[in-house]
Amino acid sequence: MRKKDMTAQQKEKPAMQKATPGTTKRIFSYIFRYKWQVAVIVVCILISAAAQAASALFLQTLIDQYILPLVGRDNPDWAPLVHILVLMGCLYAVGTFAAWLWSWLIVKVEQGTLRDIRDQMFAHQQHLPIRYFDSHGHGDTMSRYTNDTDTLRQAISQSFPQMFSSVVAALAALVSMLWLSVPFTLFTLAFTVLLIVIVRKIVTRSGLYFVKQQQAIGSVNSFVEEAVDGQKVVKVFNHEEATAEAFRARNQELFEASAEANTYGNVTMPVVGNMGYMLYVILAILGGLAGVMGWGNFGLAGAGPLTLGTIISLLTLSRSFINPIGQVSMQFNMVMMALAGASRIFALMDEPVESDDGSVQLVSVELGPDGRTMTEVDHETGHWAWKRAADDDGTRSLAAAAKLRGDARQVALKAKEHAITSPDGRYTLLQGDVRFTDVTFGYDPAKPVLHDITWFAKPGQKMALVGATGAGKTTITNLINRFYDIQEGQILYDGIDVKNIRKPDLRRSLGIVLQDVNLFTGTVIDNIRYGRLDATDEECVQAAKLTNADSFIRMLPNGYQTVLEGDGSGLSQGQRQLISIARAAVADPPAMILDEATSSIDTRTEEVVQKGMDNLMKGRTTFVIAHRLSTVRNSDVIMVLDHGRIIERGNHEELIAQHGEYYQLYTGALELE
């Protein structure tokens, strides 16, 4: 992947944008998979809110009917008061239990929802094309699994239920206030409108900055991941200060976005709280004045004098009405941040998966005496065949080949001629005949990397691709296994267009050893078995012996059971590469691609490995990419590429005799040595 330079990255800033429309609906589609838990949570929230509102209404009854009548009596009867207090205690207990139950259940819903989202996100990621990972920072992708899912967790476990609870509580308080006094309720509503206008302006600004904050977090994570991977390069070139400065720029963007978001978010509750106290004071003054002046009062319960109990209940209910508005405002900021994170999660899940319209499958077969009759079996026989779909008689590739021009047409028609096909036309023996015909390709279609490439590799040949960096060597191997699809021309595999072959089957037929080795956390033998998960321990050991990795593996502390961590950081680069080669050997593929497979191995070790590699390549069509030209001398065919074009083709002796580009490269390498 091409990395942007520090300066360009430093200038990038996350765009100020809103969460993607429809995100909330998608979140709740996951939440509602837990239907009965959600139903119980909703019921418990309603019970809790009703208990809270009812307790405020009880204050009026308690004061006016049970406390004031006892004032001044010589022998008061305390039994009714005790009875009503017990009832209030039971009401509070029910509300408390309901609040505990929904808080307990929401954890199950929250964790289950996040598990489902992570599972689906990771499963979807496995089917994304290589192009996606080449164009997206790995740290930014990882941030979607960590920071973005964490903000979503907070929203599901806290914000969504708290907002619903607050809305229900506010409605319950509003109905209770209307029951007691319509005039006081109307005044409270008018005051609330003013409060909502102020809060809305604050929340709108904070929401935008919360979105920007999530994007900035992804940018920081991506940069840190890249810097850690390239720490040795940073130190070698004394680039510590420049890297630190570039990080400070990203961190500053995160600081600014977070500071703005949390500044607006943190002032919401104080504004609501202080205005709530202001309303409380105003209602207390008006209520006291109304009580002293003997003003009348009317509510849904009827008309009458404004009693002391009514005033106290109204004051309590006003707090129960205003406080939820502040809580909703506070949670709204968290919801905006969660929606921003969820938008990034769903953006990954909405990335188009790798398309595969192929129908040809790779199967194991037994050959008949005539060498053409093929019987499909479910065990390995050493013979593989391409199995066409019932409606595919093999004429599609032939028709496409007939449309080509000149040499490309002849190369394509020869592929069909050399193919070994069963009498019924359903099976074609896998021989490793690979042909490029008039292939033009560019990672950006407007900027071709390969120009009208035409060449062929006969079954069992060792084909070497050499040339300067950027000549197109690795691109050719990426096209063979369809990591990318060509824009023009045709790639034939045993006379079959690779576009007609199912990608898993095509890649099963191609073993690949890359220059950059990736080892996974686990034992050495598990890393070798990664090439074929059903391989036995004996087969893994045999693969290691074949590639001469066995000797150093047995010297490890626990031999094949030694646990590797940190991408095999305890091993030398050559040892890591040997395990990678053994992994390809245990896969036992019909064809091989070696992309600078021995570039990290010293010359002495290379001699040992080369014998194992020769055994591995025997009888297989093999494509070798190498800068070290001494490793390709014994290749059957060497192709020299320059700026996406084949400029020379032949074996080592033929190319040396031509005194062309290969001769200059080879003699230059000898001089360097």
N, C-alpha and C positions, 0 to 999 in steps of 0.2 A: 504494500500500500504506500502510496506517495504521501509523505508527511508535509504539512504546510510549515513554512518556516516560522520562526518565533515571532517575527515582526507582524506577519499577516495574522497569526493567531492572536497576537496582543491587541490588534485593532478590532477583532471581532467582538461584538457585543450581542447578548441575547436580545432578540426583538421583544418589544412590549406588545403582547397580544393576549387575547382572552383564551380560556379553555375551549377545546373543540366542542361544537354543538353536539348534543346527543350523548355526552359523556355520562351525565347523571343517570339517564335511562339505562345505559349499559351497566353501570355499577349496580343498580338495583336489580337488574336481571340476574346477577350473580347472587345478590343477597337473598332474593326471593326463592332461591333453590332450597332454602331452609324455611319452608312455609310455616310449619307448626311452631318453630321457635320464634319466628317473627310475629305470628299471631298472638302467642303468649306475651311477648314483649309489649305489643301494642295494648293489650288488655291491662297488663300491669301498669303501664304508664298512665292509662286512663284512670285506673283505680287510685294510683298515687296522687294524680292531680285532683281528682274528686275529693279525696280525703283532705288534701291541703285546703281546698276551697271551703269544704264543709266545716273544717275546724275554725275558719275565720267567721263563718255564719254563727257557729256555736257561741262565739264571744258575745254577740248581741243577746242571745237567749240567756246565757250564763249570767250576764251582768243585770239585765233588765228584769228577769223572772226569778233568779235564784240568789243573787247576791244583794241587790238593792232592797228587796223585801225583808231581808234579815237585819238590815241596818237599824239600830235603835231598839230592837226587841229585847225584852228581858229574858225570855226563855225560847230562843230560836230553835226551829226544827231543822237539824242539819242533814237529815236523811235524804231529802230531795237533792241537796247540793252534792252530797257524796255520790248519789246515784248518777247524776249527770256527769260528774268528773270521771267516774268509771267508764261511762259510755264514750267520753272524749278520749280516754286512755286506750280503749279498744279501737277507736277510729284511727288514732295515731299508729297503733301497732299494725293494723291492716295496711296502712299507707307505707309504713317502714318495710314490712315484709314484701309488699309489691315492688318497692324500689330496689330492694336487695335482689329479688328474683330476676327482674329484667336486667340488672347490672351483671348478674351471673350468666344469664343466657346470652347476652350480647357478646361475651368473650367467645363463646362457641361459634356464633355466627361470624364474628370478625375473623377469627383464625381460619375457619373453614373457607370463607370467601377468599382470603388472601392465598390460601393453599391452592384453591381452584384456579385463581388468576395466574399464580406463578407456574403451576403445572402447564396450563394452556399456553402461557407466554413462552416457556422454555421449549415445549413440544413444537410450537410454531417456529421458533427460532431455528430448530434443527432442520427445517425445510426451506429456510431462506437461501437464496443463491449466494455464491461466493462474492458476487458484486456488492452485496449489501455490506459485508464485513470489510471489504476493501475501501468502502466509502464512508464508514461510520466509526468513530472512535470507540475502542473497546471499553474504556473507562465510562463513557457516556452510556453505553449499553448496560454495564454493570450497575450504574446508578439507578436504572429503572427497576432493578431487582431489590435495591436497598432503600435509598432515600425516597423514591417515589412510592414504593409499596408501604413505607413507614408512614408517610403522610396520609395514605389511603386508610391504613389501619386506625390512625387516630380519628379520622372522619367517621368510620363505621362504628368504632367502639364508643366514641364520645360525641362527636359533633352531630351526626344524624339523629341519634336517640335524644340527645340533649335539646336539639332544636324542636323536635316533635313534642317532647315533654314540656318545653317552655311554651310552645304555642297552645297546647292543651291547657296548661296551667293558666295562661293569660286569658283564654276564652272562659275557663271556669270562673276566674276572678271577675271577669267582665259581667257574666250572667249573674253572679252573686251580687255585684254592685247594683245592677239594674233591679234586682229583687228588693234591695234595701232602699235605693234612692236614685231616681232617674235624673234629677238636676245635677247631683254631684257626679254621676257617671258621665253625663254629657260634658261637663267641665273637664273631667279627667281625659276624655277622648280628644277634646280640642287641644289640650296640653300635649297629648301623646303625638298628635299630628306634627306639631312643631318639633318634637323630639326625633321623630322618624326622619324628617327632612334633614336634620343636622347629621344624624347617624348615617343616612344613606350616602351623603357626600364623603364621609370619612371611609366607609366600607368600600365604596367604588374605587377609590384611590388605592387602598390597601390591597384589594383583590388583584389589581393589575400588577402591583409590585410583588405579590406572592407568586404569580405566574412567572415573572421574570426571575425571581429567586430560584425556582426549581430548575429553570434553564441554566442559570449560572452555576448551580451545584453540579449539574451534569458536565458543564465545561471544565470546572475545576477537577472533578474526578477523572475525566478523560486526560487532562494534562498531567496529573500526578501519575496515572497509570503508565503513560508514555515516558515520563521522566524516569520512573523507577526501572522500567525495562531497559532504558538506554543510559543507565547511570555510569557504566564504564566508559561509554563514549563521551559523556559529559565531562568526566574527570580527565580523560586522555587529552581532550582539546581545551582544558581549563575553561570550561563553559559554565562553571558553577554560578557566577554572578549573573550572567545573561539569562540562565534558566530561572534563577531565583527572581530576577526582575520580571520575567514573563509570567511567573506564577503570581507575583505580587499584583500584577495588573489584573489577572483573573480574580484573585482573591479580593481585590478592591471592588471589582464589579459585583461580586457576591455580597461584600460588606454593604455597598450602597443599596443594592436591591433589598437585602434583609433588613437593613436599618430603616429604610423607608417603609417597608411592609409592616414591620413590628412597631414602628413609631405610630403609624396610623392605627394599627390594631390595638396597641396598648392604651391609647387615649379613649377608645370607645367606651369601655366600662366606666372609667372615672366620669366621663361626660354624662352617661346614662345614670350613674349612681348619684351624682350631684343634682341633676335635674329631678331625679326621683325624690331626693330629700327636699328640694324646693317645692315640689308638688305636695309632699307630705305636710310641710309647714303651711302652705296656702290652704289646704283642705282643713287643717287643724284650726286655723284662724276663722275660716268661713263657717266651719261646723260649730265652733265655740260661739261665734257671733249669732248664728242661727238659733242655737239652743237658748242663749240669754234673751234674745229678742222674741223668742216664742214663734219663730217662723214655722210654717207647716212643711210637710214633706210627703212625697208620694213615690211609690215604687211599684214593681210588679206584684208585691205582696199586699198593696193597698195604701191608703193615705192615712196620715196621723202626725202627731208631733215628732220632732227629731229628738230622739232620746240619747242618753249618754252611751248606751250600749251600741246604738246604731252608728254614732260618730266613731267609736273605737273600732268597730268592725270595718267601717269604710276606710279608715286610716290603714288598718292592716291589709285590707284587700287592695288598696292603691299600691302598696309595696309589692304585693303578690302579682299585680298587673304590670307594673313598670319593670321590675327586676327581670322577668323573662324576656322582655324586649332587649335589655342589655345583654342577656345571655345569648340570645339569638344573634345579636350583632357580633359578639365575640366569636361564637362558633362559625358564623358566616365567613370570617377570615380564614379559619381552619379549613372550611369546606372549599373555599376558592383555591387554597394551596393544594388540597387533596385532588380537586378537579384538574388542576394543572399537572400534577403528578400522574393522575389516571389518564390524561390526554396523551402523555408521553408513553405510558404503558400500552394504551390501545393503538397508538401510532405504530409501535413495533408489531403488535398483533395484526395490524391491517396491512403491513408490508406484503406485497404479492409474493407468494411462495414460488419456489423453483418450478417452472412449468415442465411437464413431461408428457408429451403426446405419443411416446413410443409404445409399441406393442410387442416387439420382438424380445423374447426372453432367452436367458442363458441356462441351459440344462445339461446334465451329465448323461452321456449316452454310451451304449455298447455298439461297436462297429461289427457289421456282418462281414463274411469272407470277401465280398466284393469291394469292401472299403467305402461303399456308398449307402448301404442299408444301415439305418440308425434306429436303435431302440432306446427310448427314454427310460432311465432308471433313477432311483432315489438315493443311490450311493455313488461315491467317486470311483471312476474307472480309469482316469487319466485322459479321457476323451470328452471334449465339450462340444456343444453344438448350439447354434442360434435357432430358436424355435419361433416360427412365424405364427401370427394369428390365423384363425381359420379362413378369414377372407383375404389373406395376403398371399398371393402366389409369386411374389418376388419381382413383379413387373414394374412396380413403382420406382425402385432404384434404377432399373434399366432404362425406363422412360426418361428419368431425370438425367441420366448419363448421356442419352442420345441428344439432349439439348445443348450439351457443352460443345466447345469449339476446339479445333486443332488437336494438339498433343493431349490436352486435358480429356478430350472425348475418347481418345485411344486408350489412355491410362484407365479411365473408368470402365470401358468395355472389356479390357483385359481382366479387370477384377472379377467381373461376372464369368468370364471364360475360365479363370483359374479356380473359381469357387467349387467346392465339392458339396453337392446338394443331393438329398435323398430322392428316390424316385417319385415320391408324392409331392415334392417341392416344399414340404413343411420344415425340414431341417437342413441347415448348412453347417458343415463342420468348421469349428473354430480353428483356424490355422495361424492367425496373426498377420494376415495380409492387410496392410493399412495404406490407403492412398488419399492424397490431397489433390483435388482437381480445381484449378482456378479459384483458390480460396483467397478471399479478401476479408480482412477483419480489423476492427479498431475498437478499443474499449470505449472510446467516443467515436460513434459512426462517422463523424465528420473528419476524424483524424486517423486514417488507417495505419495500423502497425504492420500488417502483412499485405503484400501487394501481389495478387494473381499467382499464388504459390501452387505449383504442381510438382508432386514427387510421389514415390511409392516405396514401400518397404516390403520385401518378400518375406514369407513365413520363415521364422527362425533366424532372421538376419539381426545383426547388432548394428543399429543405426546411430551414429554419433552426430550431434548438432553442435557446431562450434561457431564462434564469432564474438565480436566485441559485445560488451554490455549494452543491452537495448536493441540488439539485432533482431530479437523475436524468438529466441530459442525456447524460453519457458512458455511463451504464448502458444507455441505450437502444441506443447504437451497439455496446456489448459484446454485447448480445443479438442484434442483427442478424447479426453474424458468428459467433455461437455461441461466444464466449469463455466464456460462461456460458449455462446452459439455464434456461428459465423454469419456475416451479412450476405456474402455472395459465395457461390461455388458449392462444392460437395466434398464431404469426408466419408470415405467408404471403408468399412471394416468387414473383410471377407465378402466384398461385393454388396454389402448392405449399408445404406446411408445411416450414419450414427444417429440421425434425428429420429429414425424409426426404431431404434433400440431403447428399451427402458433404461433410464439412467442408473438405477441400482445394479442392473445386470451388466451394463457397459463397464461400470467402475469395478464390479467384482472381477471382471476379466483383466483388469489392469492393476498390477501392484505398483505402488509409488513410494519412492524413497526421496524425501526432500532434503534440501540443504539445511533448512531450519528444522531442528528436531523438537518434537513435543512429547515429553514423557509425563505420564499422569501419576498422581499420588497412589501408591500401591506397590506391590512386590515386583521384582524384576520379571518373574515369570508371567505375572498378570499383564505387564506392559508388552511382553512378547505376544501373549495370547490375544492382545487387542487386534492383531491382524486377522484372527479367526477365532471367535469367541467359543466355539465348540471344540477347539484343539485340546488334545490331552497334554498332560505334563511331559510325556515322552516326546510328543511331536514338537513341543516348544524347545525342549533340550536339543533335539535333533536339528532344529532350525538354527539354534545358536552354534552348534558344532559346525554346521555347513558354512556359516559365515565367520567362523573363527572367533566368535564372541564367548564361547564356553569357557576358555581358559581364564579370562579375567573375571568372569562372573563367579566362578568357583572360588576365587581369591577374596571375594567380598565377605564381610562379617558373617552373613547368614546365607551365602551363596544365592541361589535362585529365589529364596524367600526374603532376601534383603529388601526392606521397605524404602522406596524412593520418595522423596518429598521435594517441593520447590523445583519441579521440572528437572529432577535428577541433578541438583546442584552439587552433590558430593562426588559426581563422576567427572572425568575429563571429557572434553568435547568429542574426542575420538571414541571413547567408551559409549557415550550417549548415541553416537551415530551407529555404532555396531549393534546396539540394541534395536535401533530403528530398522536396520537392514535385516536383522533376525525376525523382526515383526513382519516385514514383507515376505520373508522366506516361508514363515509358517502359514501365510495366506495362500501360498502355492498358486499364484495366478498364472493364467496362460500367457500373459504378456507383462512386460515390466517397463517402468519409466524411472530412470535414475537421474534426478536433477541435482547435479553437483554432489552426489552421494558420498564421495570420498574427499571432498574439499577440506573437511575439518580434521582429516587424519594425516599424520606425518608420513613421510616417504617410506620409512621402514615398516610402519604398521600397514601402509597401503599395500605393500607387497604381500603381506600375510592375508589381508582382506581380499585382495584381487583374486586369489585362488578360489576362495569361497564364492565370490561374486561370479566367477566364470562358471562354477557349478550351478549357481542359481539361475544364470542366464541361458544355460544349455537347453536347446530345443525351444526356446521362447523368443518371440520377437521382442527386441529390447531397444529402447530409445535412451540414449545417454547424452546428457548435457554436461559439458566439462570445459573449464578454462585451462586445466592442466592437461595439455595435449598429449603428454606421455601416456595418459590413461586410455586414449582412444586409438592408439596405433593399430591395435588388433581388431578394430571395427571392420565389418564387412563393407559398410558404406559410410562415408563422412560427407556431411553436407555443410557447406560454409555459407553463413547468412550475413548479410550486411544491409541494415536499414530495412528489414522486412522483405528482402529478396534473396533468392538462392543464387549465388554467384559462382559456386563450384560444387561439383559432386564427383565422388570417386573413392577408392580406398587410399590408404596412406601413401603407398608407393606411387600411385598414379598422380596424386595431388602434388607430391614433392617434385615429380618429374615435370609438372606444368610450370613450376616456378611462379605460381600466382599468389593469391592472398594467403592460402593455407601455408605455403612455403615460407612466406614472410612471418606469419604468426609462429610457426614451428621453430624456425631458426632464431627468431627473437627470443622465444622461451628458452632455447638452449643457451643462448648468450647470457640470459639472466641467471640460469642455473650455474 
